[in-house]
Amino acid sequence: MTENNQEGQGQNEKAFKNFGKRVDEFLVEFEEAGERLKKEFEGKFEELRVSAEKLKKEAESSDRWKDVEQSLKRAGDELGNAFKAAFNNKKN
C-alpha cells in the first residue's frame, strides 16, 4: 500500500507541476495580450486625439468663415444702400 500511496503522490505532484506550468504559460500569454491591447488602445487613442484636434480646427475655421460671411453680407448691404442713396439723390 505504501508503494501505491507513493506512486499516487508522484502522479499528483506531476499533475500539480503540469498545472503550475500551464498557469505560468497562461499568465505570460495574458501579460503579452495585455501589452498588445495597451499598445493598440494607445494607438487608437492617439488617432482619436488627432481627429478631435482636426475637427476642432475645422469647426473654428467654420465659425470664422461664418463671421467672414456675415461681415461680407453687411458690407454688401451697406454698399448697396450707399449706391441706392447716391443714385436716388441724383434722380431727385
VENVENHU-V673826 format. One record per run of one state. SS is the DSSP state (hx for helix, st for strand, lp for the rest). FROM is the first residue (numbers start at 1). LEN is the number of residues. If there is no record, write none. Layout:
# VENVENHU-V673826
ss: [SS | SS]
from: [FROM | FROM]
len: [LEN | LEN]
This chain:
# VENVENHU-V673826
ss: [lp | hx | lp]
from: [1 | 2 | 92]
len: [1 | 90 | 1]
